[in-house]
Amino acid sequence: MRGRFITFEGGDGAGKTTQIELLAEALARAGQTPLVTREPGGTKLAEEIRDWVLHHASSMDAETEVLLMFAARSHHTREVIEPALESGRWVLCDRYTDASYAYQGGGRGLPYSLIASLEKIATGGLKPDLTILLDLTIDASIQRTGGRGTNHDRFESEESAFKERVRAAYQHIAATDTERVVNLDASQTVEELYKNISLLVRKRFGVSID
């Protein structure tokens, strides 16, 4: 049986990494062997692209940025995600294609039609079975990420207006794809948020997890 593909989306500081770890641990206790991965990243090549885009390309234009993101995504999808799903494993991914619509589309202002064309090439039409959007206000996001010190990446260092556009784009995605995308309030406690996520996964896939 083909595995399940769950992606987590949202702005910086929303708690995606923590919730992915909690869900992966619960799935493992239930007898699954979940694969936890991230974008950009997930392969050696994609991680190198990630490092360059996030930390070494202060003057990069939007078109180059989106092309690099989808190059990383193409390699990640073909080398990691698809093989894992075909082998029956659940894949939990920290961001996927929705992030490009939000950051390069909403944030940078690139046409959604361009992103859709790149998505078709890079993913071969692969869509998550479920996308969990962790929504957080920009003020709360800045407050949370401020504790990370001065080593902010290019996106964390963007002005509030950029982050508002990203958040609005995510909200648009959630409103137009209500079957796949579930929008959750990320201002909840870690425990409250995970309770909602585990309930959602149990109902959606019929899996017994705590």
Secondary structure, DSSP 8 states (H G I E B T S, - for coil): ----EEEEE-STTS-HHHHHHHHHHHHHHTT---EEEESS-SSHHHHHHHHHHHHS-TT--HHHHHHHHHHHHHHHIIIIIHHHHHTT--EEEE--HHHHIIIIIIIT---HHHHHHHHHHHHTT---SEEEEEE--HHHHHHHHGGGTT---TTTTS-HHHHHHHHHHHHHHHHH-TTTEEEEETTS-HHHHHHHHHHHHHHHH-----
